[in-house]
Amino acid sequence: MAIAQSNIKRMLAYSSIAQAGYILMALVPYGNSEVSQDAVASALFYLLAYAITTFGAWAVVIALEKSEAKAWRSVIMPGWRASIQRWLPP
């Protein structure tokens, strides 16, 4: 479902749903007292690593959106700028 997306934000959202399942899989052996600490530690490690990479991915998406908006503003002819200014992101 995520690969077929043309919207990067929607693809990242679908990816987040899948990653939540992977984190839960780390907690499956939690009932076994011999490995419960390892299960929690590995789930927390994965959660931390995923959070860092996700923040990075969103930072790239936001930076690209801002650069595309600036490029679009520079192409607009001055006469049209006032009429469509309200639809451009700040």
N, C-alpha and C positions, 0 to 999 in steps of 0.2 A: 504494500500500500504506500509506503513512504517513497520508494524509488520512482513510482509513477507520478509523483508530484512535480509540478512546475514552480510552485511557490516554496521558496526556501524556508520560510517561517513555518509553514505547514509540515514540511519534511522534518524539521527539527522537533516539532511537537509530536509527530508519530514516533520519532526516534526516542524521545523521552519516555513514552509509554512502554516501549520495548525495554529500555534500560531499567525501568522500575521492576519489570519482571526478572531481569538478570540479577538485580540486587536481592530480590526475594529468594531466588534460587540459592544464593549463598547462605540463607538462613534455614534451609531445609534440614540440615543435620543438627539444628539447634537443640533438639530433644535429647541427643546423645551427650551425656555429661562430659565424655572424654574430649569431644571436639567443639563444645559449645562456645568456648572462648575464642577458638580459631575462627569459627563461623561468624561471630560478631565482628571480630577484628578484620576479617576479609571483606565483610559487607561494608564496614565503615571506610576501609581503604578504597574500595571500589567507588563508594559514594563520593568521597573526597576527590578522587581522580576524575570522576565523571563531572562533578561540579566545576572543577577548574577548566576542563576542556570545553564544557558547555558555555561557560562565561566567555571563553575565547572565541568560540564559534559565533555567539551572539554579538560580540564586539566587532567581528569582521562583517557580519550582516548589517549592523547599524552603520559602520563606516562606509560600506559600499552604497547603502541607501543615501547617505548624506552626500557622497561624491557624485552620485547620479543626479541628485536634485540640483546640485550646484552646476553640473554640466548642462542640465536642461535649462536652468535660468540664464546661462550665458548664450544659449542659442536663440532665445526668444527676442523678437524684435522689440525695440523700445516702445512703439505704439501699442503693442499688444500686452505689454507687461502690466499695466494698470488694470486692464480688464480681467486678467486671469490670476492676478496676484493672490487673491483669496483662496485659490485652490492649490497653491504651491506650499509645501511644508516650510516652516520658518527656518 
